[in-house]
């Protein structure tokens, strides 16, 4: 019986049609011993089954109540916070080599954020979180260092300098090697939109 239910489920839910589909079986192929033979069943997109067939199921019966429209604005709304991760990595042949990684926000920020870089295991008044649980005061983009290796410096940037900047669309993380070899910094970030 389970394989029949699975077959019905697959037929009904793999259809690409928007309107209701009907699972129709031959009239002489009705339920016998609590089973339905689906060998000659039809899946039709119509209001009724063809002549000689009866309706077994309709996808109409699987519809729920309409839900609320989502609230996804093109600009982050006041009080909303977004979080994410950043990384910057490279392999240097000498010290002071430059690498960068970029991050795009899922929605545009309402204004250019003030950026604060937070060292490993530290926090600030505007960035009271941690790398494991980032948070930010309204209007601030907080970058929390999580782990780093062979780095002489890192910061956010919109240019090729470690200037601690960002735009309303995102930011880059620039890092410099302290010696030859692999170098990286990884961490998390948080931004909270100001109210009004």
Secondary structure as GFF3:
##gff-version 3
##sequence-region A 1 196
A	DSSP	alpha_helix	2	13	.	.	.	ID=ss1
A	DSSP	beta_strand	22	26	.	.	.	ID=ss2
A	DSSP	three_ten_helix	27	29	.	.	.	ID=ss3
A	DSSP	beta_strand	42	44	.	.	.	ID=ss4
A	DSSP	beta_strand	53	58	.	.	.	ID=ss5
A	DSSP	three_ten_helix	59	62	.	.	.	ID=ss6
A	DSSP	beta_strand	81	92	.	.	.	ID=ss7
A	DSSP	beta_strand	98	104	.	.	.	ID=ss8
A	DSSP	beta_strand	114	118	.	.	.	ID=ss9
A	DSSP	beta_strand	140	149	.	.	.	ID=ss10
A	DSSP	beta_strand	151	157	.	.	.	ID=ss11
A	DSSP	beta_strand	170	177	.	.	.	ID=ss12
A	DSSP	beta_strand	181	192	.	.	.	ID=ss13
###
